Amino acid sequence: TRGVDRIARAGEGALAQTGNIVQLFVDVARQTFVRPFQWREFIQQAWFIASVTILPTALIAIPFGAIVSLQTGSLIKQLGAESYTGAASVLVVIQQGSPLVTSLLIAGAAGSAVAADLGSRTIREEIDAMEVLGINPIQRLVVPRVLAMVLVAILLNGLVAVVGIGGGYFFNVVVQGGTPGAYLASFGALAQLPDLWISLVKAAIFGVIAGVVASYKGLTPKGGPKGVGDAVNQSVVITFLLLFLANLIITAVYLQIVPPKGS
């Protein structure tokens, strides 16, 4: 019975936390349109998030593009369809790779920084002081951070796509001895414009999820400074789980709505 009680309590806690995160998302959506918009905070947060994520993202994108190119190139060569190597690499990088790499960096680097910042403000009672002064902390602090993460996620998604495709081209042509013209010409064989749009939509949604979860954990730490560290770890883990689940759902819906090219 103790085990059952623990499972029941854990389930209740998870449901309550899910409801609180959804409520914070609704509050953020409402407060986004409240004036005045905190432009200075937004620009500062966007610059900070970009500064902590842009270099790791670029460094991850290069080997990622290389792995995709080497793996798909080897498989396609076995199937005797070398002319589609470029198209397959582009599809994998744009549709799945770049949004996921972006989401991991946004959640791991930017999300943890946001959770730590808001958590330290919470335990110093800055959030309570703002509420006493009649300042809405969600409109003042959370909204600029969430929107900044969305903007940086979209920009990083484009960076990962460009660097990943470039790395894939290099490794396919130089390492595997592929034909440059065939690699470039096959881009339009399987890839299509909606693939790029869904990649940008995924990045924006991932930015919202990472921003809201990090902000929620930062606003609700328990147990002083140690609680802030726990909140940061929990925000990263929860964000990772939600991002992969969201990616699965979005991809499934997209493949039902937009048929693959040539089908």
SULTAMO-V592034 format. One record per residue. RES is the residue in one small letter. PSI is psi as a letter, one per 30 degrees, with the letter a starting at -180 (999 if undefined). D_FIRST is the distance of its C-alpha to the first C-alpha in Angstrom with 1 decimal. Layout:
RES|PSI|D_FIRST ; RES|PSI|D_FIRST
This chain:
t|e|0.0 ; r|e|3.8 ; g|e|5.4 ; v|e|5.0 ; d|e|6.1 ; r|e|8.6 ; i|e|9.8 ; a|e|10.3 ; r|e|12.1 ; a|e|14.0 ; g|e|15.1 ; e|e|16.3 ; g|e|18.1 ; a|e|19.7 ; l|e|20.9 ; a|e|22.2 ; q|e|24.0 ; t|e|25.5 ; g|e|26.8 ; n|e|28.4 ; i|e|30.0 ; v|e|31.4 ; q|e|32.7 ; l|e|34.4 ; f|e|36.0 ; v|e|37.4 ; d|e|38.7 ; v|e|40.3 ; a|e|42.0 ; r|e|43.3 ; q|f|44.5 ; t|e|46.2 ; f|g|49.0 ; v|k|49.4 ; r|k|52.7 ; p|k|53.7 ; f|k|51.9 ; q|i|51.3 ; w|e|53.6 ; r|e|54.0 ; e|e|50.3 ; f|e|49.9 ; i|e|52.7 ; q|e|51.5 ; q|e|48.0 ; a|e|49.3 ; w|e|51.7 ; f|e|49.0 ; i|e|46.5 ; a|e|49.3 ; s|e|50.4 ; v|f|47.1 ; t|f|46.5 ; i|e|49.9 ; l|e|50.7 ; p|e|47.4 ; t|e|47.4 ; a|e|50.9 ; l|e|50.1 ; i|e|47.1 ; a|e|49.1 ; i|e|51.8 ; p|f|49.8 ; f|e|47.6 ; g|e|50.8 ; a|e|52.1 ; i|e|49.0 ; v|e|49.0 ; s|e|52.8 ; l|e|52.8 ; q|e|49.9 ; t|e|51.2 ; g|e|54.8 ; s|e|54.0 ; l|e|52.2 ; i|e|54.8 ; k|e|57.6 ; q|e|56.1 ; l|f|56.2 ; g|g|59.7 ; a|h|59.1 ; e|f|60.1 ; s|f|61.6 ; y|g|58.2 ; t|e|56.8 ; g|e|57.4 ; a|e|55.9 ; a|e|52.7 ; s|e|52.3 ; v|e|53.0 ; l|e|50.4 ; v|e|47.6 ; v|e|48.6 ; i|e|49.1 ; q|e|46.4 ; q|e|43.5 ; g|e|44.6 ; s|e|46.1 ; p|e|43.4 ; l|e|40.6 ; v|e|42.5 ; t|e|43.3 ; s|e|39.8 ; l|e|38.5 ; l|e|41.3 ; i|e|40.8 ; a|e|37.1 ; g|e|37.4 ; a|e|40.6 ; a|e|41.2 ; g|e|37.7 ; s|e|36.7 ; a|e|40.0 ; v|e|39.5 ; a|e|35.9 ; a|e|37.3 ; d|e|40.3 ; l|e|38.5 ; g|e|35.8 ; s|e|38.5 ; r|e|40.2 ; t|e|37.1 ; i|f|36.4 ; r|g|40.2 ; e|g|39.8 ; e|e|42.4 ; i|e|40.4 ; d|e|40.1 ; a|e|43.9 ; m|e|44.7 ; e|e|42.9 ; v|e|44.7 ; l|f|48.0 ; g|g|47.2 ; i|k|46.7 ; n|j|43.9 ; p|f|42.2 ; i|e|41.0 ; q|e|44.6 ; r|e|46.1 ; l|e|43.7 ; v|e|41.2 ; v|e|43.6 ; p|e|46.2 ; r|e|43.6 ; v|e|42.0 ; l|e|45.4 ; a|e|46.7 ; m|e|43.9 ; v|e|44.8 ; l|e|48.4 ; v|e|47.9 ; a|e|45.5 ; i|e|48.2 ; l|e|50.9 ; l|e|48.9 ; n|e|48.2 ; g|e|51.9 ; l|e|52.5 ; v|e|50.0 ; a|e|51.5 ; v|e|55.1 ; v|e|54.3 ; g|e|52.1 ; i|e|54.8 ; g|e|57.5 ; g|e|55.7 ; g|e|55.1 ; y|e|58.8 ; f|e|59.9 ; f|e|57.8 ; n|e|58.6 ; v|e|62.3 ; v|e|62.9 ; v|e|60.3 ; q|f|60.2 ; g|h|63.8 ; g|l|63.0 ; t|k|65.7 ; p|e|65.5 ; g|e|67.1 ; a|e|64.8 ; y|e|61.7 ; l|e|62.9 ; a|f|64.2 ; s|f|61.0 ; f|e|59.1 ; g|f|60.1 ; a|e|59.4 ; l|e|55.7 ; a|l|54.8 ; q|l|55.5 ; l|e|55.5 ; p|f|52.1 ; d|e|50.4 ; l|e|51.6 ; w|e|50.5 ; i|e|47.0 ; s|e|46.9 ; l|e|47.9 ; v|e|45.5 ; k|e|42.6 ; a|e|43.7 ; a|e|43.9 ; i|e|40.5 ; f|e|39.0 ; g|e|40.8 ; v|e|39.4 ; i|e|35.8 ; a|e|36.3 ; g|e|38.1 ; v|e|35.6 ; v|e|32.5 ; a|e|34.4 ; s|e|35.7 ; y|e|32.4 ; k|e|30.8 ; g|e|34.0 ; l|f|34.0 ; t|h|30.4 ; p|l|30.0 ; k|k|27.8 ; g|g|28.8 ; g|a|32.5 ; p|e|34.3 ; k|e|31.3 ; g|e|29.5 ; v|e|32.5 ; g|e|32.2 ; d|e|28.5 ; a|e|29.5 ; v|e|32.2 ; n|e|30.0 ; q|e|27.5 ; s|e|30.4 ; v|e|31.8 ; v|e|28.7 ; i|e|27.8 ; t|e|31.5 ; f|e|31.8 ; l|e|28.9 ; l|e|30.5 ; l|e|34.0 ; f|e|33.3 ; l|e|31.5 ; a|e|34.5 ; n|e|36.9 ; l|e|35.5 ; i|e|35.7 ; i|e|39.2 ; t|e|40.5 ; a|e|39.4 ; v|e|40.9 ; y|e|44.1 ; l|f|44.7 ; q|e|44.5 ; i|e|46.9 ; v|j|49.3 ; p|k|50.4 ; p|k|51.3 ; k|k|55.0 ; g|f|57.1 ; s|999|54.6
